[in-house]
């Protein structure tokens, strides 16, 4: 079957489900089935609609279809010494569409930006089976609502991301990882101080009394930052950051994992359980069986929010409940793109 036929088949499947009111569970490699609330509905597999549509290294843009393995896209970039700068996690056989729909970024997010910052355009199949195109392949291409970036992190609730164009960047010429023994409170102050200085820092993480700092860039910039920061060089730095990105590090073996986003200057959170800190203090991972209300109240007091990232029981909801006004906006947006409410219902919030 041709790729155009596969695309038409996806559109027809969604159109038919909409007419019959049958929920659909949009799914690529299934590597992020755990993320968000429990998926439900008939599975609509996107993997047959794959392949890199266009990659122009000199323009720093890659365009690929939703079913393309994320590893295939990264391999093509690596051949030209380029990369997806937000370091998306795979968590298994990830697809390009799933990467965009989940909106997740890795250790480099605090220095490079989030996935949505690199989305240039998308082709979206909405809940009526229409193929819509938003954005393009350059940074400044539209006026009005930036729907292409709205699709990032929507978990397929607004439409199936059939194709996407992302900005890419050259791989750093030099990288090294430094380690320093430091208590959590001291590490938070130090990370915020370094974050305000012109240092070639691409990632920072703290766990169990050890602060790890990755330096990336031109050799002269990396060496200058290394002298300013001190510490000892880690022998397996690349493997360490990959283990964080893919959550194969020992910390992430816990049964219940919270992802808490707070201002980076937030002092240590007084919560029961082990903590792992990323993004210069802006991301706090928490392994804890504490009640959801307690964790979310602590995040709210700090000016942030808490997501129940992994858990056997997500009856408390994966994401922090929205305020009534914000929920009304979400409902209106969902109705505009998915009038029958068939696309990944409840994946973000039970009401959607």
C-alpha positions in Angstrom: 0.0 0.0 0.0 1.3 3.5 -0.9 1.9 6.1 1.7 -0.9 8.3 0.4 -3.2 5.3 0.8 -2.0 4.8 4.4 -2.8 8.4 5.1 -6.2 8.1 3.5 -6.8 5.0 5.6 -6.0 6.9 8.8 -8.3 9.7 7.8 -11.2 7.3 6.9 -10.7 5.4 10.2 -11.0 8.6 12.2 -13.9 9.8 10.1 -15.8 6.6 10.6 -15.2 6.5 14.3 -16.4 10.0 14.6 -19.6 9.2 12.8 -20.2 6.2 15.0 -19.0 7.8 18.3 -16.3 5.1 18.8 -13.3 6.3 20.9 -9.9 5.8 19.3 -6.5 5.2 21.0 -3.8 6.8 18.8 -0.7 4.7 19.2 2.7 4.4 17.6 5.3 2.3 19.3 3.5 2.3 22.6 6.6 3.5 24.4 4.6 6.1 26.3 1.4 4.2 27.1 2.2 4.8 30.8 2.2 8.6 30.4 -1.0 10.4 31.2 -4.2 8.7 32.2 -5.1 5.2 31.2 -5.5 5.0 27.3 -8.8 3.7 26.1 -10.6 3.0 22.9 -9.9 1.0 19.7 -6.2 1.2 18.8 -5.3 3.2 15.7 -1.7 2.1 14.9 0.3 4.9 13.1 3.5 3.0 12.3 2.6 2.1 8.7 2.7 5.8 7.8 6.4 6.4 8.3 9.5 7.8 6.6 11.6 11.0 6.6 9.9 13.4 4.2 12.7 16.0 3.9 15.9 16.7 5.7 18.1 19.6 4.7 21.1 19.8 6.9 22.1 23.3 5.7 18.6 24.6 6.7 18.6 22.8 10.1 15.1 21.3 9.5 13.9 17.7 9.4 10.4 16.7 8.4 9.1 13.1 9.1 5.8 11.2 9.2 4.3 10.1 12.4 5.1 6.4 12.2 8.8 6.9 11.6 11.0 5.4 14.4 12.5 8.2 16.4 15.8 6.3 16.3 15.7 6.4 12.5 15.4 10.2 12.6 18.2 10.6 15.1 20.5 8.3 13.1 20.0 10.4 10.0 20.8 13.6 12.0 23.8 11.9 13.5 25.3 11.2 10.1 25.5 14.9 9.6 26.6 15.7 13.1 23.3 17.2 14.0 20.7 16.4 16.7 17.3 17.1 18.2 18.6 19.6 20.9 15.8 18.9 23.4 17.0 15.3 23.8 13.6 13.5 23.6 13.3 10.3 25.7 12.5 7.1 23.8 11.4 4.8 26.6 11.3 2.0 24.0 10.3 1.9 20.4 9.3 5.5 20.1 7.9 7.0 17.0 8.4 10.6 15.7 4.7 11.3 16.0 4.7 10.1 19.6 7.7 12.2 20.4 5.8 15.3 19.3 2.5 14.4 20.8 4.0 13.6 24.2 6.0 16.8 24.3 8.7 15.4 26.6 12.2 16.7 26.7 15.4 15.4 28.2 18.3 16.7 30.3 19.2 19.5 27.8 15.8 21.1 28.0 16.9 23.9 30.5 19.7 25.1 28.3 18.3 24.4 24.8 14.6 24.8 25.2 11.6 22.4 25.2 10.3 20.3 22.3 7.5 22.7 21.5 10.1 25.5 21.0 11.5 23.5 18.0 8.2 22.6 16.3 8.0 24.5 13.0 4.9 22.9 11.5 2.6 19.9 11.6 0.0 18.1 9.5 -2.8 17.1 11.8 -5.8 14.8 11.2 -8.6 16.2 13.3 -11.5 14.4 14.9 -13.6 14.7 11.7 -10.9 13.1 9.5 -9.7 16.3 7.9 -6.0 16.8 7.1 -5.0 20.2 8.4 -1.7 21.9 8.0 -0.2 24.5 10.4 3.1 26.3 10.2 5.8 25.3 7.8 9.6 24.7 7.7 11.0 28.0 8.9 10.9 29.8 12.3 8.8 32.8 11.3 6.1 31.7 8.9 2.7 32.5 10.4 0.6 35.1 12.2 -2.2 34.3 14.6 -2.5 31.2 16.7 0.5 28.8 16.6 -1.5 25.6 16.4 1.6 23.5 15.4 3.1 24.1 18.9 -0.2 23.5 20.5 -0.1 19.9 19.2 3.1 19.3 21.1 2.2 17.7 24.4 -1.5 17.3 23.5 -1.2 13.5 23.7 -3.3 13.1 20.6 -6.4 14.7 22.1 -6.6 17.4 19.4 -5.7 15.3 16.4 -3.3 12.7 15.0 0.1 14.3 14.3 0.5 12.9 10.8 3.7 14.8 10.0 5.9 17.3 11.7 8.8 19.6 10.9 11.4 20.2 13.7 14.3 22.6 13.9 17.6 20.7 14.6 21.0 21.9 15.7 24.7 20.9 15.2 26.0 18.4 17.8 28.4 20.1 20.3 32.0 19.8 19.3 33.1 18.9 22.8 31.3 17.5 25.9 32.4 16.5 29.3 30.7 15.8 32.7 31.9 17.0 36.0 30.9 15.8 39.5 30.9 17.5 42.8 29.9 16.3 46.3 27.1 18.7 47.5 24.1 18.7 49.8 20.7 19.4 48.1 20.2 23.0 49.4 23.8 23.9 48.4 23.3 22.3 45.0 20.2 24.3 44.3 21.9 27.6 45.1 24.9 26.6 43.1 22.9 25.6 40.0 21.0 28.8 40.0 24.2 30.8 40.4 25.9 29.0 37.5 22.7 29.4 35.5 23.1 33.1 35.5 26.7 33.0 34.3 28.0 32.6 30.7 29.1 29.0 31.2 28.9 26.2 28.6 26.5 24.2 30.7 24.0 21.9 28.8 22.6 19.9 31.7 22.7 19.7 35.5 21.4 17.0 37.8 21.6 16.3 41.6 21.0 13.0 43.4 22.0 11.5 46.7 24.6 14.2 47.5 26.2 14.3 44.1 25.9 17.2 41.6 26.6 16.3 37.9 27.2 19.0 35.4 27.5 18.5 31.6 29.5 21.0 29.6 29.0 21.3 25.9 30.2 23.5 23.1 33.5 24.7 21.6 36.5 23.3 23.3 37.7 26.6 24.5 34.3 27.3 26.1 34.1 23.9 27.7 37.7 24.2 29.2 36.9 27.7 30.5 33.7 26.4 32.3 35.6 23.4 33.6 38.1 25.6 35.4 35.4 27.8 36.8 33.3 24.9 38.1 36.0 22.5 39.3 35.1 19.0 40.5 36.1 15.6 39.0 35.5 14.5 35.4 33.1 11.5 35.1 34.4 8.6 33.1 31.0 7.6 31.7 29.3 11.0 31.3 27.4 10.2 28.1 26.0 7.0 29.6 24.9 8.8 32.7 22.9 11.4 30.8 21.4 8.7 28.6 20.3 6.8 31.7 18.6 9.9 33.0 16.9 10.6 29.6 15.7 7.0 29.3 15.0 6.6 33.1 17.2 3.6 33.4 19.1 5.2 36.2 18.6 3.4 39.5 16.5 6.2 40.9 13.7 5.7 38.3 13.2 2.0 39.2 10.6 3.1 41.8 6.9 2.1 41.5 5.5 5.6 42.0 7.2 8.5 40.3 6.2 12.2 40.5 7.4 14.9 38.1 7.3 18.2 39.8 7.9 21.4 37.9 8.7 24.5 40.1 10.7 27.7 39.8 14.4 26.8 39.8 15.1 28.8 43.0 12.6 26.8 45.0 14.3 25.4 48.2 14.2 21.7 48.9 10.7 20.4 48.9 9.7 19.0 52.3 8.2 15.7 51.0 8.7 12.2 52.1 10.6 10.1 49.6 13.8 10.3 47.5 14.3 13.2 45.1 16.2 13.6 41.8 16.7 17.1 40.5 17.2 18.3 36.9 17.0 21.4 34.8 19.0 23.6 37.2 16.4 23.0 40.0 13.3 23.5 37.8 12.4 19.8 37.7 12.1 17.7 40.8 11.5 13.9 40.4 10.0 12.4 43.6 9.8 8.7 44.4 7.1 8.6 47.1 3.9 6.9 48.2 2.7 10.2 49.8 -1.0 11.1 49.0 -1.5 12.9 45.7 -3.1 15.9 47.5 0.0 16.3 49.7 2.4 16.3 46.8 0.3 18.6 44.7 -0.2 21.0 47.6 3.6 21.3 48.0 4.1 21.9 44.3 1.3 24.6 44.3 2.8 26.4 47.3 6.1 26.6 45.4 4.3 28.1 42.4 4.5 24.9 40.3 2.6 21.7 39.5 3.0 18.0 40.0 2.3 15.2 37.5 1.9 11.6 38.5 4.4 10.3 35.9 4.4 6.6 36.6 2.2 4.6 39.0 0.2 1.5 39.2 -2.8 3.5 40.4 -3.6 6.8 38.7 -7.1 7.2 40.2 -5.9 10.6 41.5 -5.3 11.7 37.9 -2.0 12.0 36.1 -2.1 15.7 35.7 -2.9 18.5 38.2 -6.6 19.4 37.9 -7.3 22.6 36.0 -9.0 25.7 37.4 -12.6 26.0 36.1 -11.8 28.9 33.7 -8.9 27.0 32.2 -10.9 23.8 31.9 -13.6 25.7 29.9 -10.9 26.8 27.4 -9.6 23.3 27.1 -13.2 22.0 26.5 -13.8 24.6 23.8 -10.5 23.7 22.1 -11.2 20.0 22.2 -14.7 20.6 20.7 -13.2 22.7 17.9 -10.7 19.9 16.8 -12.6 16.8 18.0 -16.4 17.5 18.0 -17.3 13.9 18.8 -14.7 13.6 21.5 -13.2 10.3 20.1 -9.5 11.0 20.1 -7.7 9.7 23.1 -10.6 10.6 25.4 -9.5 11.1 29.0 -5.8 10.8 28.3 -5.1 14.3 29.6 -8.1 14.9 31.8 -11.1 12.7 32.5 -13.4 15.6 31.4 -11.7 15.7 27.9 
